[in-house]
């Protein structure tokens, strides 16, 4: 009794190992099946690009030779500079959970708030921070992470601009990211300035980085605050104001420490490229009016003695009137009206009394039998 | 390599012998790399997954009880790393979908260079039930062994032999009817 299952398995295994199968081919009962197996084994295989097995082996040997600081070994990934960004000295201090795998780790480090994998990025950062004891290294890491938050902010805002994420979601993400940024900056300040009466050159370098970070934060966050002020976005405004305040304190403290060391601040200031960033304008019907504030929808402006009224008197201002307001956001992060002028065409929502009368007349005309 | 030799290498690895581990790498790297590459389609990613898999093997080598199980064990680790890769590329993808993607290697054979009789075999193969097709592809197009195929398909080796037998008999019958 021929055990065909066993023969098929035996022949296919021999074919895989390049061994002779003529014994079975010469059996007339088995030859059709055996010839089919031979044909299957001769199918042309798609070329696979050759890997650099020697390099990979060396990499593996390096990784398994590193002292393990936890149950998982340290991970270095070739060709992914994101990992190297996170190392600030001894490679052995870098621990990324190995079960993530390469694809996971890379995607995590490239992610931004709002993406499913983003929490992994924060876990990686926090893990790295926990394992760093040297205050200077910690400060540098925190500055780096704060810079990461700024980059993420820019990406999230761009994604909102292109319509990938909604404005509501963007608002939530921006608020949280800025709050995280503020905490990280405060932590970086704490690490870099605590007890530094005579900072070393390495410490001064960190302090300069802190000043640069503060300048960068101001350049990025101030326009956001302008936008939040115009849209009266209370939640975002609060976190922005806090972040800017922390940034300002960090900068002042860092500069003080640098100067105490008898050195000059080397950090480059970051200036606004566009003066219009501080400008604000709104056009439409007045929706709210007090003695010193005027609102068009969610855009609220403060009126002062410097506010100019173009072709309109202050006494003529009233809710429902169509106006155009141009203003600016000042140092206190409030929006001030510079010029208020009436717009030419009245808006649809409100009609002057005369229009209403005319409409009624027309209506009564058409109602006549 | 005989089973005894493999057993000896594994025992040395379990004692921390890195040179022995290097030998293990030499034995399995090429096959594993090909397996990975056919599923991720990218050389550098495949290399990194390969490296990750071996590092994981090293950290968990004490868990291997027999040399017989080693091959399927190392494939399991590699398979999990590939799954992680896919899960992250498409973070909303369900694990079942990933495993299905994993089962179907992309283009293991060079279809542009097939002879007419090979093309007919391929057409006949496509009419077989899915599991039979998969066993034939894994065995003959990817050169995987029965234990490795069993691992990928979550079946026993005995089941793989049965499927293989049925697939070949069925394939032969179809081709005979078409007089190839």
Interface residues (C-beta under 8 A of the other chain):
Chain A: X4 X5 X6 X8 X9 X12 X13 X16 X32 X33 X36 X37 X39 X40 X41 X42 X43 X44 X45 X46 X47 X48 X49 X51 X52 X53 X56 X57 X59 X60 X61 X63 X64 X65 X71 X72 X73 X75 X77 X78 X79 X98 X99 X100 X101 X102 X103 X104 X107 X108 X115 X116 X117
Chain B: X18 X21 X22 X25 X26 X29 X30 X33 X34 X37 X38 X43 X44 X45 X46 X47 X48 X49 X50 X51 X52 X54 X55 X56 X58 X59 X81 X84 X85 X86 X87 X88 X89 X91 X92 X107 X108 X109 X110 X113 X114 X117 X118 X121 X136 X139 X140 X141 X143 X145 X146 X161 X162 X164 X165 X168 X169 X171 X172 X175 X176
